[in-house]
Amino acid sequence: MNLVRANFKTGLVGGSVIVYLALVGILERFQDRNVITGVVGLGTTLVLLTMFGTGYLVSRPKDDGTSQPFGEGLVAGAFAGALTAAVVLIFEAMLGAGIQVRNMLVSVTPDLLDLLEFGLGPGLGSVALVAVGALLGGLAGALRLLPEDVRGAINYSLIVALALSLSEPLMDGILRGLGIPRRWLYESGGLTIVGTIIVVVVTAYLRWQWMRRRDQIAETRAHMPEDRRILYRRITLVALVAVLVALPWVVGPFISDVLGTVGLYVLLGLGLNIVVGYAGLLDLGYVAFFAVGAYAMGVLTSTASFLVKPENAPFAEHGFTNFWIALPFVVLIAVVIGVLIGAPVLRLRGDYLAIVTLGFGEIIRTLVLSDWLAPYLGGAQGLIRVPPPPPAALDLRDPQHIYYLILVFGLLAAFVVSRLGDSRVGRAWAAMREDESVAEAIGISVIRYKLLAFAMGAAVGSLGGVFFAAKIGSIFPNSFGLLVSINVLSVIILGGMGSIPGVVVGALVLVGLPELLREFGEFRLLIYGAVLVLIMILRPEGLIPNKRRQRELHEQEELVTVGELVTEEGPA
Amino acid sequence: MSHLLELTGVSKRFGGVQAVNEVDFHADPGEIVGVIGPNGAGKTTLFNIVTGFYRPDAGKMTFDGHNLVGLKPNQVTRIGIARTFQAVRLFANMSVIENAMVGQHTRTRSGVFGAILHTRRTVEEERRIQLKAQEALAFFGDRLIPRINQLASELAYADRRRLEIARAMATEPKLLLLDEPAAGMNPAEKDGLIELIGRLRDEKGYAIVLIEHDMPVIKGVCDRVVALDYGSKIAEGTYDEVASNRQVVEAYLGKAASEVQ
């Protein structure tokens, strides 16, 4: 009886989630989307997942060790199903009595009820809801009884299968592009039954092997000779670059365009990572550098720029200069503005700094919008006719082409940022981030290193603006709102502060995900928000956190030196 | 004769509180000076004035031929004064070796371009930083060296104290200021600390000024002791002289106690 009472509440919460998803219309709307074609749609999958999740959550190990995972999951799942069944029966009864439920709850359609009843009718369906809830909840609980590696493998394989199914539009395109047979895997928008089984079994097996051998692999790596390890690292890097180079042709123009935008955010994220991740200066006005990069490039190269506009004609034939000549000057301008913005905020810390930088971001946006600067920056009309980077033969406005340009500069920026992080300068930033006063007491000129962080952050971030201008071909003030600053900050928080791979993954999730979710229409941002919340709850340190690099001692010679020092100066 | 560190008539006031009041103070090369006094006597304020965190309202300060007044903390470190803090303040999310490497900051010069291009000078300098940092860590025998890649926050308390001293040593100072190094230590660790401070002077040649409440430690290492109370210097001399000084006993135990004696 205790078991029932203890897990009753969580079960009802699970049931409420299902009812909520049903009433807002998500379930019915998503049901059209196949997860496993001919077996289960996305709507039903959500119901089942919620039941499973309820069982999994409720059965987590307790502090007092009185754990009965199977029973707990079973009870909670059953109650989740029971609550849903109760609601379904109420609606059925109301419909039966001729009450117009849809006057108030527009989503309650016969189709929805049918979905919740698994197509079995009200009576059998309600029983099925309770039974399925108990079964899935119990199964989820039973997972807790399995060894960790097996449980991890099962969870992982289910997630992969679901992800594969949901990314069908993207994956199907990629497979087609690569000429890989895909009929076995996908069928009318979902996974095939055979495909699902293969995917689940194969990923579970691989994951299981990986979990078992992880320590062993790490061990082998640690004992690998230095040159060997460097070789492997290089091979991985080359493979990675090869994939990145092949990508636009595999995924086609639309996704390439999205990847270009992701690339812009990677550049911005790398720059902000210096300021926030390395130096610990919370900058909420980072969009300023994005704007400076875009506008500086626009003014210098646009054929409509005030620098070249002839007296009577609206447009000149050429801009003031071309992209490549302008680029270093743009970066230089950004550095100067970075220092100018950095200087007044040197004495501020934490929250105060954030507020002031927020102000600077808005000032820049207001300036580019102002009538005062309109003759130079175009005001609300913006700057148009920014030509793509020469040579014209390469057609660098094409999404598949400019992707490479962004890729090259992204790699360059990543290289610079990683070298900086792992240097005397990077250590000074890290020390400043950890404890400003102590850093100062150790001999670091806090003023100097703060300015340096702003300058470097501005230089890298301005590249984002530069390619934004080159990619779009026109620049409007409303592209430089507060949301950009927030998005870039989210990219690095999501990816993991101070981590370069984190920036890339963060940008992919934050910029790429909304594009992939387009088919979910009006629920797109709801799902997007839910995913972000989930990620931050499950991985508050970010997707790829920056593990402080384990600095391998340069094995032999230095250990000897240390040994000498110990005997020389050790306790007598 | 001119001293390594010399303070003349140094004062500092916070609002209505005279934190430090016309204090004369000096330390010579190879000397270990203890600063004692009840809580709030102005000991740590004195350290903060010397290291540039506070600017004195009045008085003169010189160190090794440099005028100390008006220097910023990082400049003070550059000319050869290093310090530790009352509550251990390490760079918690940096590794042990990185903490010590940061100490080398003022003794090195590599900047952004060296870091990006890995110029020969930068690479050599980076190597030297590593070595100097390891040298500082190795001073503590096998306490820190085996934990070189751990995060500072993962160290045991006593090792954190050690690392803080190692970080100060890595700045290559002439004068080391220790703010209550024995706080939170057990008697055995205190004995170790007494030995350590002696070694810091004998092997490294530092002048050392330490603030300490623990009298056995003061007695064990100090050549000279200065007592502060309400910001003013009330006694100076050997441990025995200061310990028997009527004003000092009063400051610590109250007036009645000194009358009983």
Chai-1 contact restraints between the chains, C-beta under 6 A:
chainA,res_idxA,chainB,res_idxB,connection_type,confidence,min_distance_angstrom,max_distance_angstrom,comment,restraint_id
A,V416,B,I116,contact,1.0,0.0,6.0,A-B,restraint_1
A,R419,B,A115,contact,1.0,0.0,6.0,A-B,restraint_2
A,R419,B,I116,contact,1.0,0.0,6.0,A-B,restraint_3
A,L420,B,A115,contact,1.0,0.0,6.0,A-B,restraint_4
A,S423,B,A115,contact,1.0,0.0,6.0,A-B,restraint_5
A,R424,B,T108,contact,1.0,0.0,6.0,A-B,restraint_6
A,R424,B,S110,contact,1.0,0.0,6.0,A-B,restraint_7
A,V425,B,V112,contact,1.0,0.0,6.0,A-B,restraint_8
A,V425,B,A115,contact,1.0,0.0,6.0,A-B,restraint_9
A,R427,B,E98,contact,1.0,0.0,6.0,A-B,restraint_10
A,R427,B,M101,contact,1.0,0.0,6.0,A-B,restraint_11
A,R427,B,V102,contact,1.0,0.0,6.0,A-B,restraint_12
A,A428,B,H105,contact,1.0,0.0,6.0,A-B,restraint_13
A,A430,B,M94,contact,1.0,0.0,6.0,A-B,restraint_14
A,A431,B,F91,contact,1.0,0.0,6.0,A-B,restraint_15
A,A431,B,V102,contact,1.0,0.0,6.0,A-B,restraint_16
A,E434,B,F91,contact,1.0,0.0,6.0,A-B,restraint_17
A,D435,B,R89,contact,1.0,0.0,6.0,A-B,restraint_18
A,V438,B,R89,contact,1.0,0.0,6.0,A-B,restraint_19
A,E440,B,P73,contact,1.0,0.0,6.0,A-B,restraint_20
A,E440,B,N74,contact,1.0,0.0,6.0,A-B,restraint_21
A,A441,B,P73,contact,1.0,0.0,6.0,A-B,restraint_22
A,I442,B,V102,contact,1.0,0.0,6.0,A-B,restraint_23
A,I442,B,G103,contact,1.0,0.0,6.0,A-B,restraint_24
A,G443,B,N74,contact,1.0,0.0,6.0,A-B,restraint_25
A,G443,B,T77,contact,1.0,0.0,6.0,A-B,restraint_26
A,G443,B,R78,contact,1.0,0.0,6.0,A-B,restraint_27
A,G443,B,H105,contact,1.0,0.0,6.0,A-B,restraint_28
A,G443,B,T106,contact,1.0,0.0,6.0,A-B,restraint_29
A,G443,B,T171,contact,1.0,0.0,6.0,A-B,restraint_30
A,I444,B,N74,contact,1.0,0.0,6.0,A-B,restraint_31
A,I444,B,H105,contact,1.0,0.0,6.0,A-B,restraint_32
A,S445,B,N74,contact,1.0,0.0,6.0,A-B,restraint_33
A,R548,B,S95,contact,1.0,0.0,6.0,A-B,restraint_34
A,Q550,B,N149,contact,1.0,0.0,6.0,A-B,restraint_35
A,V562,B,Q134,contact,1.0,0.0,6.0,A-B,restraint_36
A,V562,B,A138,contact,1.0,0.0,6.0,A-B,restraint_37
A,V562,B,I145,contact,1.0,0.0,6.0,A-B,restraint_38
A,L565,B,E135,contact,1.0,0.0,6.0,A-B,restraint_39
A,L565,B,A138,contact,1.0,0.0,6.0,A-B,restraint_40
A,V566,B,A138,contact,1.0,0.0,6.0,A-B,restraint_41
A,E569,B,F139,contact,1.0,0.0,6.0,A-B,restraint_42
A,G570,B,G141,contact,1.0,0.0,6.0,A-B,restraint_43
A,P571,B,G141,contact,1.0,0.0,6.0,A-B,restraint_44
